[in-house]
Amino acid sequence: MEKFLIKGSSSKGVKGLINCSGAKNAVLPLMASSILFDNTVTLINVPLGANDVQTMITLLKSLGSKVQIIKNKKTLKITNKKKHKLLVKYKYISTMRAGVLAMGALLGKYNKCSTALSGGCSLGPRPIGYHLAGFKKLNCKYSLNKGYINIVSPSGIKGGHFRFPKVSVTGTSNLILASVLANGITTLKNISIEPEVLDLIKFLRNGGARIYNIGKRTIKIFGVKKLNGHQHEVIGDRIEAFSYLCAAAITKGKIKIKKINPKHLTTELKVLKKIGCNIKVEKSSIELNRKNNLKTTNLKTAPYPGFATDCMPMLMAVLTKAVGKSKIEETIFTNRYMAAPELVRMGAKINIKKSIAFIIGQSNLNGADCISSDLRSTFAIILGAMAANGESCISRIYHGLRGYSNLYNNLKKIGVNIKKKS
């Protein structure tokens, strides 16, 4: 099992340029939506190095899609020439929550499917009750048998009205996928407006879907007969961009991230400025230069455009070096603080009380043996190791490889003293 050995330094900041990858959280729904199309879909700027993308490729192939990988152009061509299989097996989605999106796409195209309950990071309860309640409003019936959800619409998907009790990114995408080919009009309220969801809507619209914004967090979908394949460029990964910005923030370094829309990180950049980082933004790039000592802050995670829960573990790591007391309240996932015990092993002072983390910044961290347990905690632990004195060994690094493309090479590129160990 692969590990990272990182020799940190409190006096050497990272420096360099990172070309941001395509967003993992955008491309997975786009890939799942390809099931709805009758001809070829071309996706460019695909983060092929992210393991979840490879898992989704395998899943689509298992259903009958033809997937052509053009590695040097970071491109996927997905073609559907025959009817898909309607069983999404557990082995393909046990490590990837986005696999559940095949349910909405298959349901939208064929009015029935059987899908294993999905996996992903262990961030606490992530039920799909909202998805199923929404499908029920679209004239579907479902049952659970041996870990599989069997769902069917005997007389076809019909338009309906559904309001999400709580904002759900995956739930929003799944209901959209099930609705675009439905008979009639579907209204979805209290939807997610994350950039990745808006990218999916843009993609579907360009293929012929009729999706309209009719109010705050509300869309109306007029069902169409078919979608036409086309080419689409995946948006830059805002979580990856923030992660590398934090690498410069915690090490007193300087970094520039290209191929990213700064507007997708408006709230997060305000926080980085508040804690003492100099930020310069251009149309498709962000530059961070930290010269002064870090300042403390208090914040609460929230659905977009609030501070992203996916960015929180990395900021928590940065705040371990901000002398004084900071407070973070996590409102999305119950187990989002999985990096905290490992940062504590390095000498950080983090006290978790229910959903709130109290962080007392320290002048020095020290290398330690650590274990990562989910995608974002992996990068948070890496940040701690970069800023610590001495060597850290980080195990179970495969969690990070699920979502970060070219993680090892990018870290080396900006000056991190890192080695792989089997």
Buried (B, 14 or more C-beta within 10 A) or exposed (E): EEBBBBBBBBEBBBBBEBBBBBBBBBBBBBBBBBBBBEBBBBBBBBBBBBBBBBBBBEBBEBBBBEBEBEEEEBBBBBBBEEEBBBBBBBEBBBBBBBBBBBBBBBBBBBBBBBBBBBBBBEBEEBEBEBBBBBBBBBBBEBEEEEEBBBBBBEEBBBBBEBBBEEBBBBBBBBBBBBBBBBBBBBBBBBBBBBBBBBBBBBBBBEBBBEBEEEEEBBBBBBBBEEBBBBEBBBBBBBBBBBBBBBBBBBBBBBBBBBBBBBEBBEBBBEBBEEBBBEBEBEEEBBBBBBEEBBBBBEBBBBBBBBBBBBBBBBBBBBBBBBEEEBBBBBBBBEBBBBBBBBBBBBBBEBEBEEBBBBBBBBEEBBBBEBBBBBBBBBBBBBBBBBBBBBBBBBBBBBBBBBBBBBBBEBBBBBBBBBEEEE
